Amino acid sequence: MNVIYGINTVTEALKARGPAFEWIGVAKERHDIRLQRIIEDCRKIGVQVRVLPRVELDRLAVNAAHQGVVAVTTGKHYTDLDDLVASRRGQHSLIVVLDGIEDPHNLGAILRTADAAGADGIVIPERRAASVTGAVAKVSAGASEHLPVAKVTNISRALEELKSKEMWIVGLDERGKQTYDQLDYRMHCAIVLGAEGKGLHDLVSKHCDLLVSIPMLGQVPSLNVSVAAGVVLYEVVRQRRQGASK
């Protein structure tokens, strides 16, 4: 049984028609307009609604952060790399590749930022990394239900596949000689982010065409990976919007 929860997450999942819903549980103690809208959306598309005690929703979500709504689904539908590349949203491709992000909160935050920045999708490894769970979907505020996510067996091999599709591979790494804002992102590209506390694996960095860094002017040596993702992705957005306005 796969569970997603939270007002925004479930609302966005209903809009996206992403997961196949088995049923949605709502708290019998809650009667506000936001929950009523979810119930109405369920009726429109034929999803069963169950009114349950909050303690039962706590058990299903395995925490109390569900805001009175829990959806039981068939699970996250992962796409393949070719389909992800084909789903380009703008003039130039923008794919985010995650090299072993383990913290669900970081994955959720990156999904939310990537969707906001107009990225085409996310690539994650099958093993030793966070997957799109209910907790991740909640942190992403529903972005996980709109943004395609591809699971691959080998990140380095996936990068070579992206290169074969005329895409530049840009790794974010403290060893990068260029700073992230010195690069022209008006090209098809994939931004590669490393794991918490470890950065990019050496083999993965060797498969990058370019390595860029974020200048650190204080005493702390690095940023949280989800914050770093936001910094770089919105530089991509800035440059591409600027180019489009010329």
C-alpha positions, 0 to 999 in steps of 0.5 A: 500500500502506497500512501500520500498525504497533506492538503496540497499533495493530495489536491495536486495529485487529483489535478494531475491524475498521477497515481491511481487512487484506491481511496481517500480518507478524510478526518471526520473531525475536520469540516473546512472548505479546503477538505470539502474541495478535495471531497468534491474533486474525488466525486467528480472523478469517481474516487472513493472517500472514507471518513475516518477518525484522525487516529486512523489517519495518523496510523496510515500516514505514520505521522500526524502531519497529514492535515486530515487527508490521506490518499491510498494509491497504487504508487508513484509512476516512474518514467524512463529516461527517453520519455523524460527527455521527450517531455521538454517544457521550454526551448532548451532541455533542463533535467536535474540528476541526483547522485544519491540524495538520501534525505527525503526532505531534500528530495522533496524540496528539490522536486518542488524547486525543479518544478517551479524552475520549469525543469523537465524532470528528475533522474534518481538512482534505483539504489542507495537513494531516497525514492518518492514516498508520501513524506517526499510528496508532502515536502514537495507540496504536490510537485512530485505529482506533476514532475516526471521522475526517472529511476535509473540503475546507473547514474554515470550511464544515464549521463552518457545517454543524455550526452547522446541526446545533445545535452551538456552535463553540468556538475555542481562541485566545490572543485569546479573551476568556474562559478555557477553564474559564469556558465551560459545555460542557454543550451540543452543541459542536465544539472547534476547534484551530489549526495549530502555531505559527500558531493558528486561521486568521482566517477559521476564527476568524470562523466560531467562536461563541466563542473561549476561551484557556488562561492562560499564567503563565510565559515561554512564550507557548503550549502544544503543540497536543496538550497544549492539546487535552488541557487543554480536552477534559478540562475538557469531561469534568469539567463533563459528569460533574459535571452528570451526577452532580447 
